[in-house]
Amino acid sequence: MIVYGINVIEELLKSWYADEVREIIYDKESKNKRIDEIIKKAQSLGIKSRGLNKKSIDTIAKTQHHQGILCDVKIKYFDLEVIIKGEFNVLLCDSIQDPNNLGAMIRSAVLFDFLGIIIPKDRSVEITPSVVKVSSGAVFHSYPCKVVNLSRAIETLKENGYTIIGLDGKAQTEINEINSKRKVGVVVGSEGEGLRRLVKEKCNFLVRIPTTNKIDSLNASNAAAIAMYQIFVNQNKNNSPHQTK
């Protein structure tokens, strides 16, 4: 996959994904010192790089918003067992089809220590260059996982000690009422339809985020960020993120 942008590639080279980089391509006429530093870092890691003119980079990136640098990297998807073994908090994306939403969610997920990103194979956007760009490279610090059946994935997580919290604007319980101290999954539905019925039924809790209700609802990425922040705060009280409830 071709990904682009200075922040994105800086984050990529700081992550274990650096081993998956095939090549870095940069604007040979650029005077940007950050690009110079990226090339030096790549060389120190044994990653090959080459300079091209801007027009050639535009063609490869299929956008003019590449900031003069791009790279070819293999995007990996992990088995659910890897996430369970790592005991990562997880973000489960139910029918999220907007790459901007997914990218923003992943950025918040990494910031709030939800490193497992679970995406259904059908009816959902996968990791794309746009998702990577919107996440500012946070994708490279996460563990994406594709699953055939999201409901079954939820069951498997619950069997392995996870508490699964679904976001539902019509729920009676508010997010701040949930105080789980261990492994948590937050499920976010699509902008228009929300969580699917079967997915709702599999959750341990359905919660809403209290608002003024002056407009219809938060968008999916904002709702996900607020929910993950609330859980992050609860889990890190007294500096004991793995304390049992």
C-alpha positions as a printed Julia matrix, in Angstrom:
245×3 Matrix{Float64}:
   0.0     0.0     0.0
   1.18    3.52   -0.79
   0.89    5.86    2.2
   1.97    9.46    2.3
   2.55   12.5     4.48
   5.36   13.6     6.78
   3.62   12.79   10.08
   2.42    9.44    8.77
   5.87    8.28    7.69
   7.55    9.61   10.83
   5.16    7.49   12.9
   5.65    4.53   10.59
   9.42    4.55   11.07
   9.01    4.73   14.87
   6.81    1.62   14.87
   7.46   -2.07   14.28
   5.84   -1.51   10.86
   9.2    -0.14    9.71
  10.11   -3.77    8.96
   7.24   -3.86    6.43
   8.4    -0.84    4.39
   9.48   -1.75    0.88
  10.64    1.7    -0.24
  10.43    5.41    0.53
  10.01    7.89   -2.31
  10.58   11.61   -1.82
  10.56   14.85   -3.75
  14.19   15.31   -4.77
  13.69   19.07   -5.02
  12.23   19.43   -1.52
  13.98   21.69    0.99
  12.01   20.33    3.95
  14.35   19.38    6.8
  11.85   16.9     8.19
  12.0    14.95    4.93
  15.8    14.97    5.18
  15.51   13.51    8.69
  13.1    10.83    7.49
  15.53    9.77    4.76
  18.38    9.57    7.29
  16.22    7.49    9.61
  15.24    5.18    6.76
  18.87    4.71    5.78
  19.79    3.83    9.36
  17.08    1.15    9.27
  18.29   -0.26    5.97
  15.25    0.97    4.04
  15.91    2.0     0.45
  14.78    5.41   -0.75
  14.77    7.28   -4.03
  14.1    10.85   -5.13
  11.67   11.7    -7.92
  10.15   14.9    -9.26
   6.86   16.14   -7.83
   4.81   15.16  -10.87
   5.95   11.55  -10.58
   5.12   11.51   -6.87
   1.65   12.96   -7.6
   1.06   10.08  -10.0
   2.19    7.37   -7.58
   0.34    8.82   -4.59
  -2.79    9.61   -6.65
  -3.04   12.87   -4.72
  -1.22   16.18   -4.5
  -1.47   16.2    -0.69
   1.5    13.93   -0.07
   3.81   16.65    1.37
   6.65   15.44   -0.81
   7.09   11.97    0.64
   5.44    8.57    0.41
   6.26    4.96    1.01
   5.22    1.49    0.0
   4.33   -0.54    3.1
   2.57   -3.84    3.72
  -0.49   -3.42    5.95
  -0.91   -6.38    8.28
  -4.09   -7.71    9.85
  -3.77   -9.75   13.02
  -5.72  -12.74   14.24
  -8.15  -12.1    17.06
  -6.09  -14.47   19.21
  -3.14  -12.04   19.06
  -5.31   -9.23   20.46
  -6.7   -11.47   23.19
  -3.23  -12.69   24.16
  -2.01   -9.09   24.33
  -4.98   -8.17   26.54
  -5.46   -5.0    24.52
  -8.58   -2.92   24.92
 -10.41   -3.06   21.6
 -12.46   -0.81   19.34
 -15.04   -2.78   17.35
 -16.33   -1.05   14.22
 -19.82   -2.11   13.16
 -20.45   -1.12    9.53
 -18.19    1.95    9.54
 -17.9     2.84    5.85
 -16.36    6.32    5.92
 -12.53    6.21    5.86
 -12.37    9.6     7.59
 -14.4     8.25   10.5
 -12.31    5.1    10.77
  -9.04    7.06   10.62
 -10.2     9.47   13.33
 -11.38    6.57   15.5
  -8.04    4.79   15.21
  -6.16    7.94   16.16
  -8.29    8.3    19.32
  -8.05    4.57   20.02
  -4.25    4.64   20.1
  -4.21    7.78   22.26
  -6.54    6.12   24.8
  -4.83    2.71   24.72
  -7.38    0.78   22.64
  -4.82   -0.94   20.47
  -7.01   -3.68   19.0
  -9.06   -2.46   16.01
 -11.66   -5.0    14.9
 -13.22   -4.54   11.47
 -15.78   -6.82    9.78
 -14.79   -8.06    6.34
 -18.13   -7.01    4.85
 -20.0    -3.67    4.91
 -17.01   -1.85    6.44
 -14.1     0.19    5.14
 -10.7    -1.41    5.66
  -7.31    0.23    6.22
  -6.74    2.48    3.19
  -4.26    5.28    2.47
  -6.96    7.78    3.46
  -7.54    5.99    6.78
  -3.79    6.04    7.47
  -3.55    9.76    6.6
  -6.51   10.79    8.78
  -5.1     8.75   11.67
  -1.8    10.69   11.35
   0.01    7.36   11.3
  -1.65    6.03   14.46
  -2.61    2.92   12.47
   1.02    1.84   12.73
   0.79    1.67   16.52
  -2.38   -0.45   16.48
  -3.31   -4.06   15.8
  -6.0    -4.17   13.08
  -8.03   -7.37   12.87
 -10.51   -8.41   10.19
 -13.29  -10.76   11.25
 -15.94  -12.57    9.23
 -18.61  -12.22   11.91
 -18.52   -9.33   14.38
 -21.09  -10.91   16.69
 -19.02  -14.07   16.95
 -15.89  -12.0    17.62
 -17.74  -10.31   20.5
 -18.67  -13.72   21.92
 -15.03  -14.82   21.73
 -13.86  -11.68   23.5
 -16.44  -12.15   26.26
 -15.35  -15.77   26.69
 -11.84  -14.41   27.28
 -12.79  -11.94   29.99
 -13.67   -8.85   27.99
 -16.48   -6.46   28.91
 -18.2    -5.3    25.71
 -19.81   -1.85   25.72
 -22.01   -0.81   22.8
 -22.71    2.85   22.07
 -26.42    3.49   21.59
 -27.97    6.95   21.75
 -31.24    5.48   23.06
 -29.69    3.48   25.92
 -30.77    4.2    29.49
 -27.29    3.79   31.0
 -24.73    6.58   30.62
 -21.09    5.83   29.77
 -19.85    7.34   33.06
 -21.87    4.74   35.0
 -19.68    1.92   33.68
 -16.49    1.4    35.65
 -14.71   -1.62   34.21
 -11.08   -1.87   35.32
  -9.92   -4.56   32.95
 -10.16   -5.61   29.32
 -12.84   -3.61   27.49
 -14.28   -3.52   23.99
 -16.18   -0.48   22.73
 -18.55   -1.1    19.8
 -19.42    1.81   17.5
 -22.04    1.62   14.77
 -22.46    3.46   11.5
 -23.57    7.08   11.31
 -27.01    6.34    9.93
 -28.02    2.99   11.39
 -26.02    2.67   14.59
 -25.4    -0.83   15.94
 -27.04   -3.76   14.22
 -29.59   -5.7    16.26
 -27.54   -8.87   16.72
 -24.47   -6.87   17.7
 -26.5    -5.01   20.32
 -27.72   -8.27   21.79
 -24.16   -9.53   22.26
 -22.96   -6.49   24.24
 -22.66   -6.64   28.04
 -23.85   -3.04   28.25
 -25.48   -0.51   25.96
 -24.63    3.05   26.92
 -25.23    6.56   25.72
 -23.14    9.7    26.04
 -25.04   12.45   27.86
 -25.46   15.62   25.79
 -27.78   18.64   25.6
 -29.76   16.87   22.84
 -29.96   20.17   20.94
 -29.05   18.27   17.8
 -29.59   14.65   16.85
 -26.35   13.01   18.0
 -22.56   12.96   18.01
 -20.89   11.6    14.93
 -19.39    8.13   15.21
 -15.75    9.15   15.63
 -16.51   11.75   18.32
 -18.7     9.31   20.23
 -15.99    6.66   20.08
 -13.35    9.12   21.33
 -15.46   10.23   24.31
 -16.3     6.65   25.3
 -12.67    5.48   25.07
 -11.5     8.51   27.03
 -13.99    7.79   29.82
 -12.82    4.18   30.04
  -9.16    5.24   29.86
  -9.65    7.58   32.82
 -11.43    4.9    34.86
  -8.79    2.29   34.15
  -5.91    4.58   35.05
  -7.21    5.89   38.36
  -4.61    5.34   41.08
  -2.13    4.34   38.34
  -3.48    0.8    38.28
  -4.82    0.21   34.74
  -5.0    -3.58   35.21
  -6.69   -3.54   38.6
  -9.65   -5.91   38.83
 -12.98   -4.32   39.53
